[in-house]
Amino acid sequence: MRSASEHLDIVLSNVSASEPLEVGLLGSVGCVLAEDITVSDDNGTHTLLTRGTTIAPRHIALIAAANFGRVSVHPKPRVVVLTVGSDLSDPGSSDDIRPDINGIALTAAATAAGAMTFRVGPLRSDADEVRAALEDQLVRADIIVAACGMSSSDYDLLTSVLRELGKVEFVRVGMQPGGAQGFGVIGPDSTPIFVLPGSPVGALLSFDIFVRPLIRRLMGHTTLHHKTIDATLDTDVQSESEETRYVRAQLFTRGGTTMVRSLEQDEGHPLSGLGTANALIVIPPGTTKVKSGSRVSVMRLDDGEE
């Protein structure tokens, strides 16, 4: 079993920012500048924006005022999210079949990370259909993110097809949830592909830990990860895992102190914490209990503009 950091090193190995492209101003919104934007006057050369800036509307105003019509940026990576499962359908389409939570959620996560996204599926549980879809998507994908529902047979089908198309490794990573991870490359251009857990909680956590950093590196970002801070625990947290455990939680302030509260014991829908969590408490492996009042490491999920 490898650690999450070891798995991430494999994901990011030999990957650098995409080659810069020169684009029009409106097409640059959300992209990362590949070079400084400078202007010159009688007093010398002045830098308006530095390389690595994520272009927002206010930056467009500044660039336009300086009379630039085009800028050099790292393009947004094209991310294809593909789901497999005959028992899945688009949310809202039927009451008698399971909604494709992972397809929708992972596409939204990739879009929020800055990628250009394409959702494919849910595909029928048929090896030929899955193989054909994957081969078709290789034409436009810089990254493929694949997931199933909770069916182990669909996971087995997907993994067998991927082994035919490229070099994909399936391993156990020392993290909870989301310990079952697949990663490798397929197709003539060695396109990176992730196979994420079927549980929506595990799939979204895996996205944040492994997929999002790869997207950000391709975009030219220097900060790849969510911000990690220390906070004071508001409630006891139990943990019996020998792996690093990520606990859905909510950050808040009390008396000027940054506090964090676990949401995992909340009653109600099993996915309710996904809607209210803005952070993850990181529990080191081998920890059995963390008491209220302890200082803990917390990964923020609402970094805001970076």
WORANOR-V384841 format. One record per residue. RES is the residue in three letters. PSI is psi in radians with two decimals (none if undefined). Layout:
res & psi
RES & PSI
RES & PSI
//
This chain:
res & psi
MET & 2.31
ARG & 2.77
SER & 2.86
ALA & -0.68
SER & -0.65
GLU & -0.72
HIS & -0.71
LEU & -0.67
ASP & -0.69
ILE & -0.75
VAL & -0.75
LEU & -0.12
SER & 2.38
ASN & 0.39
VAL & 2.27
SER & 3.08
ALA & 2.54
SER & 2.64
GLU & 2.38
PRO & 2.63
LEU & 2.59
GLU & 2.15
VAL & 2.85
GLY & 2.85
LEU & -0.79
LEU & -0.52
GLY & -0.11
SER & -0.16
VAL & 2.23
GLY & -0.20
CYS & 2.97
VAL & 2.27
LEU & 2.34
ALA & -0.19
GLU & 2.76
ASP & 2.59
ILE & 2.06
THR & 2.70
VAL & 2.70
SER & 2.51
ASP & -2.92
ASP & -0.39
ASN & 0.04
GLY & -2.85
THR & 2.35
HIS & 2.40
THR & 2.07
LEU & -0.78
LEU & 2.49
THR & 2.69
ARG & 2.41
GLY & -0.10
THR & 2.30
THR & 2.11
ILE & 2.10
ALA & 2.96
PRO & -0.67
ARG & -0.53
HIS & -0.63
ILE & -0.72
ALA & -0.76
LEU & -0.76
ILE & -0.74
ALA & -0.69
ALA & -0.51
ALA & 0.03
ASN & 0.57
PHE & 2.31
GLY & -0.31
ARG & 2.68
VAL & 2.77
SER & 2.15
VAL & 2.81
HIS & 2.17
PRO & 2.71
LYS & 2.28
PRO & 2.57
ARG & 2.02
VAL & 2.13
VAL & 2.18
VAL & 2.07
LEU & 2.24
THR & 2.61
VAL & 2.34
GLY & 1.99
SER & -0.32
ASP & 0.16
LEU & 2.65
SER & 2.96
ASP & 2.43
PRO & 2.38
GLY & -0.13
SER & -0.41
SER & 2.51
ASP & -0.20
ASP & 0.13
ILE & 2.70
ARG & 2.38
PRO & 2.56
ASP & 1.36
ILE & -0.83
ASN & -0.71
GLY & -0.79
ILE & -0.85
ALA & -0.75
LEU & -0.61
THR & -0.75
ALA & -0.70
ALA & -0.71
ALA & -0.66
THR & -0.78
ALA & -0.49
ALA & -0.15
GLY & 0.02
ALA & 2.81
MET & 2.12
THR & 2.63
PHE & 2.21
ARG & 2.29
VAL & 2.20
GLY & -2.98
PRO & 2.37
LEU & 2.66
ARG & 2.72
SER & 1.24
ASP & 2.14
ALA & -0.72
ASP & -0.71
GLU & -0.73
VAL & -0.76
ARG & -0.80
ALA & -0.71
ALA & -0.77
LEU & -0.76
GLU & -0.66
ASP & -0.70
GLN & -0.35
LEU & -0.39
VAL & -0.59
ARG & -0.07
ALA & 2.33
ASP & -0.50
ILE & 2.45
ILE & 2.32
VAL & 2.05
ALA & 2.52
ALA & 2.83
CYS & -3.02
GLY & -2.53
MET & 0.08
SER & 2.15
SER & -0.51
SER & -0.64
ASP & -0.69
TYR & -0.75
ASP & -0.70
LEU & -0.84
LEU & -0.80
THR & -0.62
SER & -0.67
VAL & -0.75
LEU & -0.61
ARG & -0.42
GLU & -0.49
LEU & -0.23
GLY & -2.76
LYS & 1.76
VAL & 2.27
GLU & 2.38
PHE & 2.10
VAL & 2.92
ARG & 2.14
VAL & 2.45
GLY & 1.19
MET & 2.62
GLN & 2.27
PRO & -3.14
GLY & 0.52
GLY & -0.42
ALA & 1.97
GLN & 2.47
GLY & 2.38
PHE & 2.53
GLY & -2.74
VAL & 2.57
ILE & 2.79
GLY & 3.03
PRO & -0.43
ASP & 0.21
SER & 0.98
THR & 2.22
PRO & 2.40
ILE & 2.37
PHE & 2.46
VAL & 1.95
LEU & 2.79
PRO & 2.74
GLY & -0.47
SER & 2.23
PRO & -0.65
VAL & -0.81
GLY & -0.64
ALA & -0.78
LEU & -0.66
LEU & -0.78
SER & -0.67
PHE & -0.85
ASP & -0.64
ILE & -0.62
PHE & -0.79
VAL & -0.81
ARG & -0.76
PRO & -0.62
LEU & -0.75
ILE & -0.81
ARG & -0.62
ARG & -0.76
LEU & -0.55
MET & -0.18
GLY & 0.14
HIS & 2.56
THR & -0.46
THR & 1.99
LEU & -0.42
HIS & 2.77
HIS & 2.61
LYS & 2.38
THR & 2.30
ILE & 2.98
ASP & 2.50
ALA & 2.85
THR & 2.25
LEU & 2.29
ASP & -0.36
THR & 2.67
ASP & 2.55
VAL & 2.16
GLN & 2.50
SER & 2.18
GLU & 0.31
SER & 2.52
GLU & 0.13
GLU & 2.83
THR & 2.27
ARG & 2.33
TYR & 2.06
VAL & 2.15
ARG & 2.36
ALA & 3.01
GLN & 2.19
LEU & 2.50
PHE & 3.01
THR & 2.36
ARG & 2.04
GLY & 0.60
GLY & 0.00
THR & 2.35
THR & 2.08
MET & 2.79
VAL & 2.42
ARG & 2.26
SER & 2.45
LEU & 0.07
GLU & -0.30
GLN & 0.09
ASP & 2.46
GLU & 2.86
GLY & -2.67
HIS & 2.42
PRO & -0.33
LEU & 0.13
SER & -0.59
GLY & -0.41
LEU & -0.55
GLY & -0.42
THR & -0.24
ALA & 2.29
ASN & 0.19
ALA & 2.94
LEU & 2.19
ILE & 2.26
VAL & 1.94
ILE & 2.09
PRO & 2.67
PRO & 2.53
GLY & -0.07
THR & 2.28
THR & -0.58
LYS & 2.41
VAL & 2.14
LYS & 2.65
SER & 2.38
GLY & -0.22
SER & 2.64
ARG & 2.28
VAL & 2.75
SER & 2.32
VAL & 2.29
MET & 2.09
ARG & 2.45
LEU & -0.05
ASP & 1.00
ASP & -0.49
GLY & -2.76
GLU & 2.29
GLU & none
//
